[in-house]
Structures are given as C-alpha cells and as structure tokens.
Amino acid sequence: MTTRMPALYIGHGAPPLLDDPTWSGQLAAWAADLPLPKAILIVSAHWESAPVSLSASRAPLVYDFGGFDAKYYRMTYETPDASALARRVAALMPANEPVHQHAERGLDHGAWVPLKIMYPEADIPVLQMSLPTHDPVRLMRLGERLRPLRDEGVLVIGSGFLTHGLPFLTDWRLDATAPGWSVDFDLWAADALARGDVDELAAYASRAPGMPYAHPTVEHYTPLFVTLGAATTPDEPGVQVIDGYWLGLSKRSLQVA
C-alpha cells in the first residue's frame, strides 16, 4: 500500500548550504521523518517558464549561480529516470494547458542543493516543474491538479526562500542579524501560516510588512502557493518545520497534509 506523502515548501539557500551543518542538519532530519517518497516533483524559484515545463530525466545539473567555490560546479546528483512521473504530470494537466517537456534541461540549484542534503543517495526519481506564473490563484490551482500525486507516493515540493532581499543585504555572514524587513515579513507569514489564512498570504504585495525589500522579485515566495494548492485542505494550518535566518533571510519552511 502506497503511503500518502505530504507537500512541502522549503527554503533552498545557495550552494554553501551544503557546508552549513545547522541548516543542512535540519533538512536531513526533516527528510528522515518523512515517509520515503517513490518520486519527487519540485517547483523551483529558478525556473520561471510558461507554459508549464518539465525537466529532462537524468540531464546534467544546471549551475545557475556565480561567485562560489569551484567545487560546487563539479557536484553531481544523478537520480533515476523520471519519465514515468513526467507522463503522469502531463496527464493531470487540462487539454488547453499542454505541458512542454524539455529534452536537455536538468535540475537547477533550487532543486538539487536541498535534495542533495535531504536524499543524498540520489536513488529517488526527481522531476522539476517550471514556475509558470506568480498569480497565487493560478498557482493554487496548479497545486490542486498535482494533489493526486501525493496518494501515489510522490513528494511535491515548492522551493524558494521566504525572504529574498539579496540587493539589500549588507552583512554576508551566515549568522548575520536579520534586517528588520526580513523579520517583519517572516513573522507576518508565520502568523498567516499558523492560521491557515491563504487570502492573507496571497495579498502579500499590499499586506505584508517588509515589502518590497523582502521580495524585490517574488519568484522565491510564490512556490508556496503550489504547496498550499497541493494540500488536502489549503486553509488548514501546516507545520512550520524550520525557522530562523540564514544570511539574515528567513529559512521558514512548511509541511502540509
């Protein structure tokens, strides 16, 4: 019998996350507490593309970052073929919203960095889906279409960063004091998540304190709505598994049933 998987929203950090024992330990412990997925479908902030697009199975990683140690550009994460999951995802999409299957695009760092920590054996098929819009309503609808996958043992993940005001950071230490705009947005989101207030979360542009500094561009926040859409009951509070700050940015991450 297949175990029903939760859906997650995670902060994915940057490649140095792989060397941070605190946050990597939190992600590893979280994965260890989950049922073992049969496959993983992940939506990363770093692939904005419409219509909905799917990565190739077993393609080379995308090293979509700069300025880091050369070792990160040599890392690999060779997972099993995910073409069966790709066909299943395509079948879940409406006929008027066809899915584009990429022949060569691999996993970007918003996918492989956290998954290399959570599932280091690389023995689970992984498929990446593009972020086709930033409209919370449309993303919730996309997540709802993906919901049946959870009953098939697929772990659905939205991967971003709850605050991501990189242009406004001045202290680049991992344990830097979080700026006021990061704390304000983080606590606002924590409260809304604890109440299951999807409408409040969706109105972030006008309601959230710390904007636009917390998200001068919003691609790291909006994967949250894919996760919420995939929840059995989106307005039921999930579990905020990880909190705190990294470079002053919010690590807050969510698990929904």
N, C-alpha and C positions, 0 to 999 in steps of 0.2 A: 504494500500500500504506500502510495506517494505521500510524503509529508507536505502539508501546506506551508509555503515559505512566507515570511513577512516581506515588506518592502522597506527600503532604506533611503534616507538622504544623508550623504556623508560629505564632510569637507575633505578635499584631496590634497591640500597643501601644494608643495612643489617637490622636485626630486630630493632635496635634503631631508624631507620627511623620512626617507628610508634609513637615515642615520640618527633619527631622534628617538631615543629609547622610550620616552614618555608617551608620545602620541602613537608611535608605531606599536607600542605595547598595548595601548587602549584598543586600537583597531584589531590587533591579533586576538586579544581576549574576547572582543565582541564577536568576531567570526567563529571562535571556538565555542561560543554559547549558542550559535545558530544551528539549526538542522543543516546537514551537508547538502548544498544545492546540486541538482543534476546539471544545471547550466546557469549562466549569469547573463542578464541583459542590462547594460549600463548606458545611461544617458549622461554625457559629459558636457560641461560648460564650454569645452574647447572645440566642439564641432557644431557650429551653427549652420544648418543647411536645410532648405526646403525644396521639394517635398521631403517627407521622412526618408532618411537614407540609412542603410545598414553597412557596417564594415565588412571587409572580406574575412573569410576564415583563414586563420594562421598566416596572415600577412605580416611583414616586418613592422615593428613598433614605429610610431610617429614620435620623433624627438622634438616636440614643439615648444622649445624653451631655449634660452640663451644665457650665457654668463656663468654657468655652473661647472663644477669639476668634470673633467673629461670622462671620468669613469661612468657617469650617468648615461653618456651617449653610446656606451658599449653594452649596456644592460639589455637583457632579453627576457621575454616572457612568452614562451611558446606553448600555447594552450591547444587542446584538441579541436578538431574540426567542429565548427558551429553552424554548418549549413542547414542542418535539420531545424535548429532554432530559427534561423533566418526564414525558412519556408513557413514555419508556424506563425511568426510575427507578421509576415506578409499576408497570411490568410486571415488575420484578425483585423486588418485594415479595410475600410469600406472601399467599394469598387471605384468610387470617384476620387479616392486619395491613394493612388498606387505608390508602392514603396520602390525606391531606387536602390539596387544592390551594387555596391562598389566592388570592382574586381581587384583593387590593389590597396585600398586604404586599411591600415592596421589600427591598433589601439593607440590613442594619444595619452599623454601623461595624466590627464584627469581620470583615466580608466586604469592604466597599468600600474601607476605608482601605488594607489591604495590596494589594488588587488594583489600585487606582488607581496604586500605585507599580510593581507588577510588570508590569501590562499597561495602560499609560497611554492607549493608543489606544482603549480600550473597544470593541474590534472583535471580541471573543470572547463568545459567549452564556454567561451566568452564571446559575446556579440555586442558591439557598440551601436547605439542608435543615435542619430543626429538630433539636435535640438531645433525643431522646425519653426518655432515661434517663441515669443516671450509673453504672449497673451495667457494669463493664468487659466481662463475658462477653456481655451483650446488645449492647453497642456493637461488640465484635469481630465478632459475628455479622452486625450491620448492615453493617459494613465489608466483610465477606466477600461479602455479597449485591451490593455495589457493585463488586466487583473486576472483573467482566466489562467494565465501562465503560472501564477503562484500555486494553483492547485496541481500543476504538472511538475512541481519541484524546481521552478525557475526563480532565482533571486533577482528581483527588479531593483535597480539602484539608480537614484538621481545623484550625480556627483558634481559638487560645486564648492562653495565656501560661503558661510552665512554672512560674513562681511568681507569685502574685497577691494578696499580703497587704496590700492597699491600706490597711486600717484601722491597720496597724502601721508605716507609713512615717512618718518624721519629717523627712526631707530630700528635697525635691521637685525637686532639680536633676536633669537628665537623666543627668549623670555622677556621681551620688551613690554613695558607698561602699555596696556591697550589705550589708544586715543579715545577721547570722550564720545566721538561719533560712532566708534565701533562698539563700545559698551552700551550706548543708548539703543542702537539698533538691535544688538544681541538680546538685551533684556526685554525689549518690546516683542521681539519674535518669540522669546522663551515664554512670555506670558500668553501670547496668542496661541502658541502651540499647546500649552498646558490646558487651554480652554477649548481647543479644537475649533478655533474661530477662523475658518477658512476665508470668510469675507474680509476680515481684518488683514490677514496675510496677503490677500490678493490686492488690497488697496495700499500696498506699501509705498507707492510713489508719492501719495499725498498724505498718508497717515503715519508712516514710520519716522521716528526721530533719527537724526544722523544722516538722512538723505540730503543731497546726493553723494555725500562723501563716502558713506558705507558701500555704495554701489554706483560709481560714476557710469559704469555699464552694468547691465543687470543679468548677464548670462550665468553668473555664478550663484545667483539666488533662484532663478526661475526653474531649474531642475526640481526644486522642492515640489512643484505642482504636479509633476509627473508622478512622484512618490505618493502625494496625497490622493491623486486620482486613482492610483492602484490600490489604495486602502479599501478594505471591506466597507467601512463607514468613514468617509473622509473627515467628518466633523467630530469623530471620537478622538480624544487626545491620544497621541502616541507616546512612546517612551523616549525621552531625551537622554540617549546613552552616553554621549560625550559632550562635555562643555569645556569652558576655559578658552585661552587665547594662545596664538602662535604667531610671532611677529606682530602682535597686537591685534590680529584678526581672529574672528570668532570660529572656534572649532565645533560649535554646537552641531550635533548630528542626531538623527531621528530614526526610530524604528516604528512602523505602523503594522497593525494586524489586518 
